[in-house]
Amino acid sequence: MTTVRMVPGRAAAAGKAGAQDVSAVAAVVQRLAVLLEAGIAPPRAWALLAESGEETAAAIVAAPPGADTGDLLAARGGAWAEVAVAWRVAATVGAPLAPSLRRFADALREAQETRDDVAVALADPAATARLVGWLPLVAIGLGFVLGFDVLTTLTQPAGIACALAGLGLMFVARRWSRRLVARAQPAPGLPGVQGDTVAIALSGGVSVDRALEVVQASGGGDTEPETGDVLDLSERAGAPAADLLRATSSDARRRARTEGRLGAARLGARLLLPMGLCTLPAFLLLGVGPMLLSVLAGSGSLLPLAGPPGALP
């Protein structure tokens, strides 16, 4: 077998997959697979889906005669671009379309479940960081409620210094927290999808080299390292490459789910740093500091805060 070129990266359209409801796409593909298994021709199957109000199916039905279905799917963007790759591969190698689409729909659904689990795990620490970030400003309102002359205090030199320092720390805390949350987000794209696409090509009875060539020509991107390793293992062991690829893709999605949950757990601990080093000092500077200065000014300890020199408190 020709040496597999292992270059990281996916097709550019795969990066948009997270912006679309992949589960909805998977449901449409699943229904299409069922119609095809029932013996309905692809054009009629798309027409039936269009009659039920499916927008992508309606766009395909409304396309000029002879338009390539793969191109029409790719134009929809998001997860449909991944479906377009699978469709083109199956059509090129002559793989059974219905079972290929059914397995691919399961892969899309599993990948979206992984992203959903990670998003749910990240929701709590991210929301906590946003809420805590506003506490310093809440402290100012608390000073007004308790009857302190916070506004006057904040217009004096010492109060202005507290306000500027507190607002600066709030800004740093928010930027720091956002960066931590962004780094904990799952990578764009759907994990393990390329392996499932190569498996579709192999199910058409073509060689490994031909399968990789078709996948790349169909928009599936360069061969990922994990896909290349599985194909090399299959060649050495004499095991079915398609089954190994599907198993490895499923493992990749489970691994992404586990790593996402671990990342969310680590995020909760890491967010304590901006909270402790920035938000808490900002709370003291914007809340406790002005109230303390107000008390001192009212007691005559800081006459410049209360009025001009010589004025009685």
N, C-alpha and C positions, 0 to 999 in steps of 0.2 A: 504494500500500500504506500502511496506517496506520503511523504512526511506532512503532517497536518500543520498548517500555519496557525499558530496560536497568538492571536492579537486581541487584546481586551477591547471591548466596545460592542455596541449594538447599533442597529439602524437608528437614525436620528428621530424617527417617528416614535420609537419605543419610549423615549423620554417623556412623551405626553400622556402615557397610559394612565398615570396616577390621577390626571385631571378629569378623567371620565369615569362614569359608573361602569366598571368592568363587569360587575354582576349582571347588569342589564344586557350588555353585549353577549355575555355567555348564555343568558336565557334565550336570546334570539337565535344564536348559533345552535343551541340544543334543540329548539323547535324545528329549525331547518333540517337538522340531522334526522329527526324523527320523520319528517315529511319525505325526505329522500329515501329512508329505509322502507317507507311504505310504497315505494315504486314511483313516486311522483318525480317528474323531470325537474331539474333545477329552475328553469324559467317559470314553470307553473308554481313551484314551491315559493319562489320569491313573490309571485303575484298574490298567492294566498296570504302570505305574511303582510304584504302591502294593504290588502283588504282589511286586515285587523288593525291598521293604523301604525304599523312599524315604519319609521321615517327612512331608515337605511334601505329597507326593501322597496319602499315607494320610489326612492331615488334610482335604484337599479332598474325597476320596471319602467320608469320614465326616461331612461337613457336611450340614445339612438340605437338602432339595430346594429349589432356587431361590436358594441362597446365591450371592453374587457371587464369582467366582473371584478377581478383582482384590483385593477386600477380604480374602479369605482369605490371599492371598499377602502383602499388606501387613502382616497381623497377625503373620506370621513374623518380620518385622524384618530388619535387615541388608541384604544384597544382594537378598533376596527383595522388599524394598520397591521397589527399582529395577525388578525384573522385573514387579511389579504395575503400575507406571506404564506400561511398554511394553505389557503385556497390555491394560490399559484403553484405551490410545490406539488400538491395533490394532482392538480390538472396536468402539470408537466410530466410527472413520472407515471401517471395513470394509477395512483393509489386509490383505494376505495374511498369515495368522498364522504359517505354518510358516517362510517365508523371513525374516520379521521377527524371529522368535525365534532363528533360526540366526545372523543377523547380530548380534543383541543378545548372544547367548552368546559370540560371538567378541570383542565389545567388552568384556564382563565379564572374560573370560580375559586379554585384553591388559592391561586395567587392573590386574588382580591381579598379573600378571607385573611390571608397573612397580613396584608396592608391594613385591613380594618382592625385586626387584633393589636397591631402596633399603634395605630392611631388612638385606640381606646386606652391603651396602657400609657400613652404620652399625655392624654387629656388632663389627668389630675395634676401632675407636677407643673404643666404649662399654665393651667388655670390658676394654680396656687401662686405661681411667680407673678402673674399679671395682677392678682388681687393684692398681694403683699406690696407690690410696687407702688400702689396708691396710698398706702398707710401714712406716709409722711404728710401728705396733703390733708388727709383725714384728721391728723393730729392738730393742724392749724384750726380747722373747724371746731374741734373739741375745745381748744383754748377759748374760742369765742363763746361757746355754750357755757363754759364754766365761769364766764365773766371777766376773763383777763383782757387787758387792753393790748391784744396781740397786734392789731393793725398799727397802732402808734409805735409800738416797739420795733416793728419791722421797717419803719421809716427812719429809724435812727442808725448811726454807723454800725454799732454792734449788731443790731437786728438785720441790717442789710448784709453784713458779712455772714451771719447765720443762714439767711435765705439763699444767698448765692452758693454757699458751700453745700447746703442741703439739696438745692435743685441740681447742682452739678453731680452730686452723688446719686440722685435719683436717675439722672440721664445715664450715668455709667452703669448703674444696676440694670436698667431696662435693656440697654444694648448688650450687656454681658449675658443677661438671661435669655434674650432672643437668640444670641449666637449659640448658647448651649442647647436650646430647644431645637434650633435648625440642624445642628450637628447630630442630634439624636434621631432625626427623621429618617425613615427608610430610604434607600437609594431609589432613584426613579427607574421606571421599567418594572417588568414582571419577572421575578426570579424563575429560572429554569425553563422559560418558554422556548428558547432556542433548541434545547435538547428534545423537546416534544416535536418541534418542527422537523428536525433532522430524522426523528423516528418516523414521521409521516412519509418522508422521502424514501427511507429504507423499506417501508411497508409496500412500496411500489415495485420492489424487486430489483432496484438499481444497486450499483456498487457504492461503497462508502465514498470514494472520491467523487463519483457522479452526484451522490446525495448532497455532499457539501457544496459542490459547484452549483447545483440547482437552488439550494437554500440561499446562498450568497447572491445569485442572480435574481432571486425573487424578492430581495430586500431584507433578508435575515441578518445581514452584517457578517463581519469576519468571524471565523470560528473562535469561540471562547475557549480559554484554557481547560475548563472543566469538561467541555464537550470533547476536546481533543484527547484528554486523558482517558475518558470512557471508551472512545473508539480504539485507542491503542490497546487498552486492556481487553476489549472484545476480540481484537485481532490475535493477541497473544494467547488468550484462553479459549478461543473458538466458541465463545458464547454469543447468543443473539444480541446484536448491538442495539436494536430497537428497544428490547425489554430493559437492557441496562440503562439506556438513555432516559426512558420514562421513569425508572426507579430513581435515578440520580436527580432528575428534575424535581421529583416529588420530595426527595431529601433536601434539595436546595431550598424549597419553599418552607419546609419544616425548620430548617436551620435559620432562614431569614426571620421566621416567626419567633424562634427562641432568642435570637440575637436582638430582635426588636424589643422584646419584653425585658431582657437584661439591660438594654440601653435605657429603657424607661426607668428601671429601678435605679440605675446609676445616675440618671438625670436628677431624680429626687434628692440625692445626696449632693450632687454638684451645685444645685441651685442654692444650697445653704451658703455657699461662698459669697455670691453677690448680695444675698440677704443679710448675712452677718457683717460683711465688710463695707457695704454701701447703704443698703436700705435701713438698717438699724441706726447707724450714725446720722443718716438723713432724717429719720424720725426724731432723734434727739435734737438735731439742729433746728428743724422746722416746727416741732411741737413743744418739746420740753424747754429748749433754749429760750424762745420768746416768752413763754410763761414765766420762767425764772427771771429774765430781765425785767419783765413787767412788775413782778413782785419786788425786785430790788429797787427799781425806779420809784415805785409807790412808797417804799419805806425810806426813801431819801438816800440810799446807798449809792445810787447812780443818778445824781442830779441832772447831768446833761441829757439823760433820757426823758426826764420829766419836764424840763423847760429850760429857759435861759439861766445863766449863772446868777445867783442871788435870789432866785424865785423860791418861794416856800413850796414844799411838796403838797 
